[in-house]
């Protein structure tokens, strides 16, 4: 083919693609897929695009669903039951009698009221028309004394852009990132623009240098003939409006269930209770590719248990013991204990586990009897003791039977056994430590986890000498919030011919949004099925005169005996 291959997206579970060749004269399907990068653009549609994070979640401030609100007295935005906080603004004036050149700085002090505010955009005064850019700087404290101290201001807290409308007209610039100002804190504020700036000469406070509402107050101000450098002019009053949100609200949450286009009703309520609504379109998009791991599980576990039906002697701190012998010699990375005991007052019971190395851990210690007392009066324990559990066994005492039912963290951590060998005798000692109630240790066991030293996946052949590879035979772990839609492998079947050779198999997955991932694993094919032999029927034979001998026939040749094997023919 002398031109580009015209590839259509995969059309089935084998990730096959359709392509044209022979200078566009023919086409075919193929699945020879290797790792590749797919570059594309998302078509621009109406509404707000919201991108899910790796957890499949996104939150949107309801204010972001509006392109504009015409309301002079303040308002609150809600959508889908979520509040976006209360919008507010504070204006100085738009009556210039002085001004500076592009990249001059105007500054003032802003003191936040009892609630945090989030500055979202600014209205400014400039003679310019057309596009302009501004930088907003902040520092904690006052601007006084820092007029030419660039280090005190640092980098801009945010930048914004807008369209200038000319002299004494509010020219709005939306900040690229809202700036949060903490409650009950005074900040120095500095603003620079790439167009000229209009301001007003100050007349004092009271006068034109002080402005306030319930959310913030302003004390103005100065101008500097450069960006924190040059002559300082005072007092100078920045002409403009600070637009902000009080409280960020609870946010409007989206998940994988919302993928695609969503129609959201947005409600704006002004401070007098007047209401207007509109419908906003939110496009929920997942661009996060799955993360998959191929190969054996890095950690494997085994459980050993016993059912001794062992009586627990009443009021005897020595108690009774049961032993489990473990024949596997591996190093413990994590250990859990499974416990099943009947007892008419579980607060009497103390349970201790001792390892072959002699390490002893008390996992149950008179539940509920901390600081004295009689402990939990409930009946029976049916529990798994696991350090990772969210709730402690010490805090349990349910009204039902068993009173202790579920997975709980033990009184003392089982991590004491980490790093020890499993090999040998494990002992449980259970004792009753008050008179009047008795019980029985019905069963117990240990579940231990250890590092998997096998780096290859083993596939066993079936009776027909083949095995079909499921993608999840190869994939050991998937991290994908929105779920896997399609999974495939590049080798779908193995047979007896593959025994003795390590095969590299690649698995591919695609999530519900078409994001793809792949990984590979070494695979060893084994035959663990023994041949199947059919013997002749029982027979009575004549050994001849004197019963001296009898020559056995070739039962396989006669067909009275057969032998079959999935990988060897004939046997």
C-alpha positions as CSV (number, residue, x, y, z in Angstrom):
1,X,0.0,0.0,0.0
2,X,1.5,3.3,-1.0
3,X,-0.8,5.5,1.0
4,X,-2.0,5.7,4.6
5,X,-3.8,2.7,6.1
6,X,-7.4,3.6,6.8
7,X,-7.9,2.0,10.2
8,X,-11.4,1.6,11.8
9,X,-11.6,1.2,15.5
10,X,-11.6,-2.4,16.9
11,X,-14.9,-4.1,16.2
12,X,-14.9,-7.2,18.5
13,X,-13.4,-8.7,21.7
14,X,-10.2,-9.7,19.9
15,X,-9.4,-6.0,19.3
16,X,-9.4,-6.5,15.5
17,X,-9.3,-3.5,13.2
18,X,-10.4,-3.2,9.7
19,X,-7.9,-1.7,7.3
20,X,-7.7,-1.0,3.6
21,X,-4.7,-1.8,1.4
22,X,-3.6,-2.3,-2.3
23,X,-4.0,1.5,-2.8
24,X,-7.5,1.4,-1.2
25,X,-8.7,-1.4,-3.4
26,X,-9.1,-4.1,-0.7
27,X,-9.8,-4.4,3.0
28,X,-9.4,-7.0,5.7
29,X,-9.6,-7.5,9.5
30,X,-6.6,-8.3,11.7
31,X,-5.7,-8.5,15.3
32,X,-1.9,-7.9,15.2
33,X,-2.2,-5.2,17.8
34,X,0.9,-4.0,19.6
35,X,1.2,-1.0,22.0
36,X,0.2,2.2,20.2
37,X,-0.7,5.7,20.9
38,X,-4.1,7.0,19.8
39,X,-4.3,10.7,19.3
40,X,-7.6,12.3,18.8
41,X,-9.7,15.4,19.6
42,X,-12.9,15.5,21.5
43,X,-15.5,17.3,19.4
44,X,-16.6,20.6,21.0
45,X,-20.2,20.6,22.0
46,X,-22.4,22.8,24.1
47,X,-22.2,22.8,27.8
48,X,-19.5,22.4,30.4
49,X,-17.0,19.5,30.0
50,X,-16.3,17.8,33.3
51,X,-13.5,15.2,33.5
52,X,-13.6,12.4,36.0
53,X,-10.6,11.7,38.2
54,X,-8.9,8.3,38.7
55,X,-11.6,7.5,41.3
56,X,-14.3,8.1,38.8
57,X,-15.5,11.3,40.5
58,X,-15.8,15.0,39.7
59,X,-17.3,17.9,41.6
60,X,-18.5,21.1,40.0
61,X,-19.4,24.4,41.7
62,X,-22.9,25.2,40.5
63,X,-21.7,28.8,39.8
64,X,-19.6,27.3,37.0
65,X,-22.8,26.2,35.2
66,X,-23.7,29.9,34.6
67,X,-22.2,32.1,32.0
68,X,-23.6,35.2,33.7
69,X,-26.1,36.6,36.2
70,X,-27.6,40.1,36.1
71,X,-28.4,40.8,39.8
72,X,-27.2,43.8,41.7
73,X,-28.1,42.7,45.3
74,X,-26.3,39.4,45.7
75,X,-27.5,35.9,45.0
76,X,-27.1,32.2,45.7
77,X,-26.8,29.5,43.0
78,X,-28.0,25.9,43.6
79,X,-28.2,22.9,41.2
80,X,-29.3,19.3,41.8
81,X,-29.6,19.9,45.5
82,X,-26.1,21.2,45.8
83,X,-25.3,24.8,46.8
84,X,-22.6,26.8,45.1
85,X,-22.2,29.4,47.9
86,X,-23.5,32.9,47.9
87,X,-22.2,35.4,45.3
88,X,-21.3,38.8,46.4
89,X,-19.5,41.9,45.2
90,X,-18.0,45.1,46.5
91,X,-17.4,48.2,44.3
92,X,-15.2,51.2,45.0
93,X,-16.1,53.7,42.2
94,X,-15.8,54.2,38.5
95,X,-14.9,57.9,38.3
96,X,-11.3,58.4,37.3
97,X,-9.4,61.6,37.6
98,X,-5.9,60.1,37.4
99,X,-4.2,57.0,36.0
100,X,-1.1,55.1,35.1
101,X,0.5,53.3,32.2
102,X,0.4,49.6,31.3
103,X,2.2,47.5,34.0
104,X,1.7,50.0,36.7
105,X,0.6,48.5,40.0
106,X,-2.4,49.6,42.1
107,X,-2.7,48.2,45.7
108,X,-4.8,48.4,48.8
109,X,-5.7,46.4,51.9
110,X,-8.6,43.9,52.1
111,X,-10.0,42.5,55.4
112,X,-12.2,39.4,55.2
113,X,-15.2,39.1,57.4
114,X,-16.4,36.1,59.4
115,X,-16.4,33.7,56.4
116,X,-13.9,32.7,53.8
117,X,-14.4,34.2,50.4
118,X,-13.3,33.0,47.0
119,X,-12.5,35.8,44.5
120,X,-13.6,34.7,41.1
121,X,-13.3,37.8,38.9
122,X,-12.6,41.6,38.9
123,X,-14.1,44.6,37.2
124,X,-11.5,47.3,36.4
125,X,-11.4,50.8,34.9
126,X,-9.2,51.4,31.8
127,X,-9.2,53.7,28.8
128,X,-8.4,50.7,26.6
129,X,-10.8,48.6,24.5
130,X,-10.3,45.1,23.4
131,X,-8.6,42.1,25.1
132,X,-6.5,42.7,28.2
133,X,-4.7,40.7,30.9
134,X,-4.2,41.2,34.6
135,X,-2.3,39.6,37.5
136,X,-3.7,39.5,41.0
137,X,-1.1,39.4,43.9
138,X,-1.8,38.9,47.6
139,X,0.1,38.9,50.8
140,X,-1.0,38.3,54.4
141,X,-0.8,41.6,56.3
142,X,-0.8,45.1,54.8
143,X,0.5,46.5,51.5
144,X,1.9,49.4,53.5
145,X,5.7,49.2,53.5
146,X,5.7,46.6,50.7
147,X,4.9,48.9,47.8
148,X,8.3,48.1,46.1
149,X,9.1,44.8,47.9
150,X,8.6,42.3,45.1
151,X,9.8,39.4,47.2
152,X,7.0,40.0,49.7
153,X,4.4,39.5,47.0
154,X,5.9,36.6,45.2
155,X,4.2,35.1,42.2
156,X,0.7,36.1,41.2
157,X,-2.1,34.4,43.2
158,X,-4.0,34.2,39.9
159,X,-4.2,35.7,36.4
160,X,-7.2,36.8,34.4
161,X,-8.3,38.0,31.0
162,X,-11.2,40.0,29.7
163,X,-12.5,42.5,27.2
164,X,-11.9,46.2,28.0
165,X,-14.9,48.5,27.4
166,X,-13.3,52.0,27.9
167,X,-13.2,54.8,30.4
168,X,-15.3,54.5,33.6
169,X,-17.0,51.4,32.4
170,X,-16.6,48.1,34.3
171,X,-14.3,45.8,32.3
172,X,-14.6,42.3,33.6
173,X,-11.6,39.9,33.9
174,X,-12.3,36.3,35.0
175,X,-9.5,34.7,37.0
176,X,-8.1,31.5,35.7
177,X,-8.2,30.1,39.2
178,X,-10.3,31.5,42.1
179,X,-8.3,33.0,45.0
180,X,-9.4,32.0,48.4
181,X,-9.0,34.5,51.2
182,X,-9.4,33.3,54.8
183,X,-11.9,34.7,57.3
184,X,-10.9,37.4,59.7
185,X,-7.6,38.0,57.9
186,X,-6.2,41.2,56.4
187,X,-4.5,40.9,53.0
188,X,-2.5,43.3,50.8
189,X,-3.9,43.3,47.3
190,X,-1.9,44.3,44.2
191,X,-3.2,44.4,40.6
192,X,-1.2,44.9,37.4
193,X,-2.6,45.0,33.8
194,X,-1.1,45.0,30.3
195,X,-3.2,48.1,29.5
196,X,-3.4,51.5,31.2
197,X,-5.1,51.7,34.6
198,X,-7.6,54.4,35.7
199,X,-7.8,55.3,39.4
200,X,-8.9,58.3,41.5
201,X,-7.1,60.6,43.9
202,X,-7.9,59.8,47.6
203,X,-9.8,62.1,49.9
204,X,-9.5,60.2,53.1
205,X,-11.4,57.8,55.2
206,X,-14.3,58.5,55.7
207,X,-14.3,59.7,52.2
208,X,-13.5,57.7,49.0
209,X,-10.8,55.5,50.5
210,X,-13.0,53.0,52.6
211,X,-15.6,50.5,51.5
212,X,-17.2,47.6,53.2
213,X,-20.1,45.1,53.4
214,X,-20.9,42.1,55.6
215,X,-18.2,40.0,53.9
216,X,-15.2,42.3,53.5
217,X,-13.8,45.8,53.8
218,X,-11.3,47.7,51.7
219,X,-8.8,50.4,52.7
220,X,-7.3,52.2,49.7
221,X,-4.7,52.7,48.5
222,X,-1.6,53.5,46.4
223,X,-0.2,53.3,42.8
224,X,3.4,52.3,41.8
225,X,4.9,53.3,38.5
226,X,5.9,49.8,37.6
227,X,5.5,46.2,38.9
228,X,6.7,46.7,42.5
229,X,9.3,49.2,41.3
230,X,9.3,52.9,40.7
231,X,7.7,56.0,42.2
232,X,4.9,55.5,44.7
233,X,1.8,57.7,44.6
234,X,-0.6,58.0,47.5
235,X,-3.4,58.0,48.2
236,X,-4.8,56.5,45.0
237,X,-8.1,54.7,44.8
238,X,-8.4,51.6,42.6
239,X,-11.5,51.8,40.5
240,X,-13.2,48.4,40.3
241,X,-15.4,45.7,41.7
242,X,-14.4,42.5,43.6
243,X,-16.7,39.6,42.7
244,X,-16.6,36.7,45.0
245,X,-18.3,33.7,46.5
246,X,-18.9,33.3,50.3
247,X,-18.5,29.6,51.1
248,X,-17.7,27.2,48.2
249,X,-20.9,25.2,48.8
250,X,-21.2,21.4,48.7
251,X,-20.6,21.1,45.0
252,X,-22.4,19.1,42.4
253,X,-21.0,15.6,42.2
254,X,-20.7,13.4,39.1
255,X,-19.6,9.8,38.8
256,X,-19.1,7.1,36.2
257,X,-22.9,6.6,36.2
258,X,-23.2,10.1,34.7
259,X,-20.9,9.6,31.7
260,X,-22.2,11.5,28.7
261,X,-24.5,14.5,28.5
262,X,-26.5,15.5,31.6
263,X,-29.2,18.2,31.8
264,X,-29.0,20.1,35.1
265,X,-31.5,22.6,36.4
266,X,-29.7,25.6,37.9
267,X,-31.6,27.9,40.3
268,X,-30.5,31.5,41.2
269,X,-32.1,33.0,44.3
270,X,-31.4,36.6,45.0
271,X,-31.2,38.1,48.5
272,X,-34.9,39.0,48.4
273,X,-36.0,35.5,47.6
274,X,-36.7,36.0,43.9
275,X,-35.9,32.9,41.8
276,X,-34.9,32.3,38.2
277,X,-33.9,28.9,36.7
278,X,-32.2,27.7,33.6
279,X,-31.0,24.3,32.2
280,X,-27.2,23.7,31.9
281,X,-25.6,20.9,29.9
282,X,-22.8,19.0,31.7
283,X,-20.7,16.6,29.6
284,X,-19.1,14.1,31.9
285,X,-16.0,12.6,30.3
286,X,-13.6,9.9,31.4
287,X,-10.1,10.2,29.9
288,X,-8.3,8.2,32.6
289,X,-6.9,4.9,31.1
290,X,-7.2,1.7,33.2
291,X,-4.1,0.6,35.0
292,X,-3.6,-3.2,34.7
293,X,-1.0,-5.6,36.1
294,X,-0.2,-8.9,34.5
295,X,1.4,-11.9,36.1
296,X,0.8,-13.9,39.2
297,X,-0.6,-12.3,42.3
298,X,2.3,-10.7,44.2
299,X,0.9,-12.1,47.5
300,X,-0.7,-15.4,48.1
301,X,-2.4,-16.7,51.2
302,X,-3.3,-20.0,52.9
303,X,-5.6,-21.0,55.7
304,X,-5.1,-23.8,58.3
305,X,-7.8,-24.6,60.8
306,X,-9.0,-27.0,63.4
307,X,-12.3,-27.8,65.1
308,X,-11.3,-29.2,68.5
309,X,-14.7,-28.6,70.2
310,X,-12.6,-27.8,73.3
311,X,-14.3,-27.1,76.6
312,X,-13.3,-23.8,78.3
313,X,-12.8,-24.5,82.0
314,X,-14.8,-22.0,84.2
315,X,-13.0,-19.4,86.2
316,X,-9.6,-20.8,85.3
317,X,-6.9,-18.3,84.0
318,X,-4.8,-21.2,82.7
319,X,-7.5,-22.1,80.3
320,X,-7.3,-24.7,77.6
321,X,-5.1,-24.9,74.5
322,X,-5.4,-26.3,70.9
323,X,-2.5,-26.7,68.4
324,X,-2.4,-26.5,64.7
325,X,0.7,-27.8,62.8
326,X,1.7,-25.9,59.7
327,X,4.0,-27.8,57.2
328,X,4.5,-24.9,54.8
329,X,7.7,-22.9,55.5
330,X,7.1,-19.3,54.2
331,X,7.7,-15.9,55.7
332,X,4.6,-14.2,57.0
333,X,3.7,-10.8,55.6
334,X,0.2,-10.7,57.1
335,X,-1.7,-12.9,59.6
336,X,-5.4,-13.1,60.5
337,X,-7.1,-15.3,63.1
338,X,-10.5,-16.9,62.7
339,X,-12.3,-17.7,65.9
340,X,-15.6,-19.5,66.7
341,X,-16.4,-19.9,70.4
342,X,-19.7,-20.3,72.3
343,X,-19.8,-18.8,75.7
344,X,-22.6,-17.3,77.8
345,X,-20.5,-14.2,78.9
346,X,-17.9,-13.3,76.3
347,X,-16.5,-10.6,78.6
348,X,-14.9,-13.4,80.7
349,X,-12.7,-14.6,77.8
350,X,-9.0,-14.1,77.1
351,X,-7.5,-15.5,73.9
352,X,-3.8,-15.7,73.2
353,X,-2.0,-17.0,70.0
354,X,1.5,-18.3,70.2
355,X,3.7,-18.9,67.1
356,X,6.3,-21.6,66.6
357,X,8.9,-19.0,67.3
358,X,7.4,-18.4,70.8
359,X,5.8,-15.0,70.0
360,X,2.6,-14.6,72.0
361,X,-0.2,-12.1,71.2
362,X,-3.4,-11.6,73.2
363,X,-6.1,-11.0,70.6
364,X,-9.1,-10.9,72.9
365,X,-8.9,-9.6,76.4
366,X,-12.2,-9.6,78.3
367,X,-14.2,-7.6,75.8
368,X,-15.7,-4.5,77.3
369,X,-14.0,-4.9,80.7
370,X,-11.4,-2.1,80.1
371,X,-10.8,-0.3,83.4
372,X,-12.5,-3.0,85.5
373,X,-16.1,-4.3,85.4
374,X,-17.6,-7.5,84.2
375,X,-17.2,-6.9,80.4
376,X,-19.6,-7.8,77.6
377,X,-22.5,-10.0,78.8
378,X,-23.3,-11.2,75.3
379,X,-23.2,-14.8,74.0
380,X,-20.6,-16.3,71.6
381,X,-17.9,-15.1,69.3
382,X,-17.8,-15.7,65.5
383,X,-15.1,-13.3,64.3
384,X,-12.0,-12.7,62.2
385,X,-9.3,-10.8,63.9
386,X,-7.5,-8.6,61.3
387,X,-5.2,-5.6,62.0
388,X,-6.7,-3.8,59.0
389,X,-10.3,-4.0,60.3
390,X,-12.0,-0.7,60.8
391,X,-13.5,-1.5,64.3
392,X,-11.8,-2.9,67.4
393,X,-13.1,-6.1,68.9
394,X,-12.8,-4.4,72.3
395,X,-15.6,-2.1,71.4
396,X,-18.1,-4.8,70.3
397,X,-21.0,-6.2,72.3
398,X,-24.0,-6.8,70.1
399,X,-27.5,-7.6,71.3
400,X,-27.8,-10.6,69.0
401,X,-26.2,-14.0,69.0
402,X,-23.3,-14.2,68.4
403,X,-22.7,-11.0,70.2
404,X,-19.2,-10.6,68.6
405,X,-19.9,-11.2,64.9
406,X,-17.7,-9.9,62.1
407,X,-14.2,-8.7,61.3
408,X,-12.4,-6.7,63.9
409,X,-9.0,-5.5,64.9
410,X,-7.5,-7.5,67.9
411,X,-6.6,-6.2,71.3
412,X,-2.9,-6.4,70.3
413,X,-1.6,-6.2,66.7
414,X,-0.9,-9.4,64.8
415,X,2.0,-7.7,63.0
416,X,4.1,-9.1,65.8
417,X,4.2,-12.3,63.7
418,X,5.3,-10.6,60.5
419,X,8.6,-11.8,59.3
420,X,8.4,-15.1,61.1
421,X,8.2,-18.6,59.5
422,X,4.8,-20.4,59.4
423,X,6.5,-23.8,59.9
424,X,5.7,-25.6,63.1
425,X,3.0,-25.6,65.9
426,X,0.7,-22.7,66.4
427,X,-1.2,-22.7,69.7
428,X,-4.4,-20.9,70.8
429,X,-5.0,-20.6,74.5
430,X,-8.5,-19.6,75.6
431,X,-9.5,-19.0,79.2
432,X,-12.5,-18.0,81.3
433,X,-11.7,-15.5,84.0
434,X,-14.8,-15.2,86.1
435,X,-17.2,-17.8,87.7
436,X,-20.7,-18.7,86.6
437,X,-20.4,-19.0,82.8
438,X,-18.9,-21.7,80.6
439,X,-18.2,-22.2,76.9
440,X,-16.5,-24.1,74.1
441,X,-13.8,-23.4,71.5
442,X,-15.6,-24.8,68.5
443,X,-13.0,-24.0,65.8
444,X,-10.1,-21.7,65.1
445,X,-7.6,-21.1,62.3
446,X,-4.9,-18.9,60.9
447,X,-4.8,-17.2,57.5
448,X,-1.3,-16.2,56.5
449,X,-0.1,-14.2,53.5
450,X,3.3,-14.4,51.9
451,X,5.2,-13.2,48.9
452,X,4.6,-15.2,45.7
453,X,8.0,-16.3,44.4
454,X,6.6,-17.6,41.1
455,X,7.1,-15.1,38.3
456,X,5.2,-17.1,35.7
457,X,1.6,-17.9,35.1
458,X,0.9,-21.6,34.9
459,X,-1.9,-22.8,32.5
460,X,-3.0,-26.4,32.8
461,X,-4.2,-28.2,29.7
462,X,-7.6,-29.9,29.6
463,X,-8.6,-33.4,28.6
464,X,-8.5,-32.4,24.9
465,X,-4.9,-31.1,25.1
466,X,-5.9,-27.5,24.9
467,X,-6.7,-24.6,27.1
468,X,-8.5,-21.4,26.3
469,X,-6.8,-18.3,27.8
470,X,-9.2,-15.9,29.6
471,X,-7.8,-12.4,29.7
472,X,-8.2,-12.5,33.5
473,X,-6.0,-15.5,33.6
474,X,-3.2,-13.1,32.7
475,X,-4.4,-9.9,34.4
476,X,-3.8,-10.0,38.2
477,X,-5.0,-6.5,39.1
478,X,-7.2,-3.8,37.5
479,X,-7.5,-0.2,38.7
480,X,-10.4,1.4,36.7
481,X,-13.1,3.4,38.4
482,X,-15.7,3.1,35.6
483,X,-15.3,-0.6,34.9
484,X,-13.8,-2.7,32.1
485,X,-16.0,-3.0,29.0
486,X,-13.8,-5.3,26.9
487,X,-10.8,-7.6,27.6
488,X,-8.8,-9.7,25.2
489,X,-5.5,-11.5,24.7
490,X,-3.2,-11.9,21.7
491,X,-2.9,-15.6,22.3
492,X,-6.4,-17.2,22.9
493,X,-5.5,-20.9,22.9
494,X,-2.6,-23.1,24.0
495,X,-2.0,-26.8,23.4
496,X,0.4,-29.6,24.0
497,X,2.8,-28.2,21.4
498,X,3.4,-25.3,23.8
499,X,4.7,-27.4,26.7
500,X,8.3,-26.6,27.6
501,X,8.4,-23.2,26.1
502,X,7.7,-19.9,27.9
503,X,5.1,-17.9,26.0
504,X,4.7,-14.1,26.3
505,X,1.0,-13.3,26.3
506,X,-0.3,-9.7,26.1
507,X,-3.7,-8.7,27.6
508,X,-5.6,-5.7,26.4
509,X,-8.5,-3.9,28.1
510,X,-10.8,-1.1,27.3
511,X,-13.0,0.8,29.7
512,X,-16.5,2.0,29.0
513,X,-15.2,5.2,27.4
514,X,-12.7,3.5,25.1
515,X,-9.6,4.2,27.1
516,X,-7.2,1.3,26.7
517,X,-4.3,-0.4,28.5
518,X,-2.2,-3.5,28.0
519,X,0.3,-5.6,29.9
520,X,2.2,-8.9,29.3
521,X,3.1,-12.0,31.3
522,X,5.2,-15.1,30.9
523,X,3.1,-18.2,30.6
524,X,4.1,-21.8,31.2
525,X,1.9,-24.5,29.8
526,X,1.7,-27.8,31.7
527,X,-0.1,-31.1,31.4
528,X,-1.0,-32.5,34.8
529,X,-3.6,-35.0,33.6
530,X,-2.4,-38.6,34.0
531,X,-3.1,-41.1,31.1
532,X,-6.5,-42.9,31.5
533,X,-6.1,-46.7,31.3
534,X,-8.9,-49.2,30.8
535,X,-8.1,-52.7,32.0
536,X,-9.5,-56.0,30.6
537,X,-12.4,-57.6,32.3
538,X,-11.7,-60.2,35.0
539,X,-10.8,-63.5,33.4
540,X,-10.3,-67.2,34.3
541,X,-7.6,-68.9,32.2
542,X,-6.1,-72.3,31.8
543,X,-2.4,-72.5,32.6
544,X,-2.1,-75.8,30.7
545,X,-0.9,-79.3,31.8
546,X,0.6,-79.2,35.2
547,X,-0.5,-75.6,35.7
548,X,3.1,-74.6,34.8
549,X,2.6,-71.3,33.0
550,X,0.2,-69.0,31.1
551,X,1.3,-66.6,28.4
552,X,-0.5,-63.2,28.7
553,X,-1.8,-61.9,25.5
554,X,-1.3,-58.4,24.3
555,X,-4.5,-56.9,25.7
556,X,-3.8,-53.6,23.9
557,X,-3.5,-55.4,20.6
558,X,-6.7,-57.2,21.2
559,X,-8.5,-54.1,22.3
560,X,-9.3,-55.5,25.7
561,X,-7.2,-52.8,27.3
562,X,-6.8,-49.1,26.3
563,X,-4.7,-46.1,27.3
564,X,-5.5,-42.5,26.4
565,X,-3.6,-39.3,27.1
566,X,-4.4,-35.8,26.2
567,X,-0.9,-35.0,24.9
568,X,0.5,-38.4,23.9
569,X,-0.9,-40.5,21.1
570,X,-0.3,-43.3,21.1
571,X,0.7,-43.7,24.8
